[in-house]
Amino acid sequence: MKKKIVVTIIILVCFILQCTVFRSLAFGGIIPNLMIILTSSFGFMRGDREGLIIGFFCGLLCDIFYGDILGFYALMCMYIGFVNGKFSRIFYPEDIKLPIALIVVSDLTYGIVCYILQFLLRGKFDFPFYFTRVILPEAVYTIMVTIILYPLILKINERLEVKERRSEQKFV
């Protein structure tokens, strides 16, 4: 129960930071995608099921506040969390290369799929412009924020796992 409360608070704090603080720190209208960082991080730290659930709630917040269609961002983040969760077997907390690579790929995939489903299907065919002006700068900005935010998420996850192990040992 405590884990669910902590994860809910983390999701809300990251969403509020993305909507307020990072909006004022935008470079050319580009902000980092903290929901992707959070979904990917918890996905490969805790597995595909956790990544799927956290991705759903992160995406649902984006749908409620920014989306035209309820469920679009939730579905996108669910897939991202699920796929990142498949890498949990090769996840090592000391290694930051895998998380950064997965978050970059997740953010680029997110941007490309959003372009295809929201712009391309409406007849806006300028992908090179969108890629160089929106998708790529967002991925770079997201990586810069990941370098700062990821160690914090990792420490929180480690503390949650320690508390889970303690509570499991009490019942055995």
WOKA-V621582 format. One record per residue. N is the residue number from 1. RES is the residue in one small letter. PHI is phi in whole degrees, -180 to 180 (999 if undefined). Layout:
n=<N	N>
res=<RES	RES>
phi=<PHI	PHI>
This chain:
n=<1	2	3	4	5	6	7	8	9	10	11	12	13	14	15	16	17	18	19	20	21	22	23	24	25	26	27	28	29	30	31	32	33	34	35	36	37	38	39	40	41	42	43	44	45	46	47	48	49	50	51	52	53	54	55	56	57	58	59	60	61	62	63	64	65	66	67	68	69	70	71	72	73	74	75	76	77	78	79	80	81	82	83	84	85	86	87	88	89	90	91	92	93	94	95	96	97	98	99	100	101	102	103	104	105	106	107	108	109	110	111	112	113	114	115	116	117	118	119	120	121	122	123	124	125	126	127	128	129	130	131	132	133	134	135	136	137	138	139	140	141	142	143	144	145	146	147	148	149	150	151	152	153	154	155	156	157	158	159	160	161	162	163	164	165	166	167	168	169	170	171	172>
res=<m	k	k	k	i	v	v	t	i	i	i	l	v	c	f	i	l	q	c	t	v	f	r	s	l	a	f	g	g	i	i	p	n	l	m	i	i	l	t	s	s	f	g	f	m	r	g	d	r	e	g	l	i	i	g	f	f	c	g	l	l	c	d	i	f	y	g	d	i	l	g	f	y	a	l	m	c	m	y	i	g	f	v	n	g	k	f	s	r	i	f	y	p	e	d	i	k	l	p	i	a	l	i	v	v	s	d	l	t	y	g	i	v	c	y	i	l	q	f	l	l	r	g	k	f	d	f	p	f	y	f	t	r	v	i	l	p	e	a	v	y	t	i	m	v	t	i	i	l	y	p	l	i	l	k	i	n	e	r	l	e	v	k	e	r	r	s	e	q	k	f	v>
phi=<999	-65	-61	-64	-66	-64	-65	-62	-64	-62	-61	-65	-64	-64	-65	-65	-62	-65	-82	-114	-63	-76	-67	-80	-102	-69	-107	63	82	-100	-122	-72	-98	-68	-67	-69	-60	-66	-63	-64	-61	-69	-63	-82	-82	-117	111	-69	-66	-64	-61	-64	-67	-65	-61	-60	-71	-64	-67	-65	-61	-64	-62	-64	-94	-127	-80	-86	-119	-71	113	-64	-70	-62	-66	-61	-69	-62	-62	-63	-64	-66	-65	-65	-65	-68	-92	-66	-71	-108	-85	-125	-59	-74	-92	-96	-66	-63	-59	-66	-63	-67	-69	-62	-63	-63	-69	-65	-63	-57	-65	-68	-66	-62	-61	-62	-83	-105	-117	-60	-70	-99	91	-97	-101	-93	-64	-58	-64	-64	-66	-78	-101	-124	-65	-66	-62	-65	-64	-65	-65	-64	-65	-62	-72	-61	-60	-87	-80	-60	-59	-67	-63	-63	-65	-62	-64	-63	-66	-64	-67	-63	-67	-64	-64	-63	-70	-68	-69	-65	-87	-91>
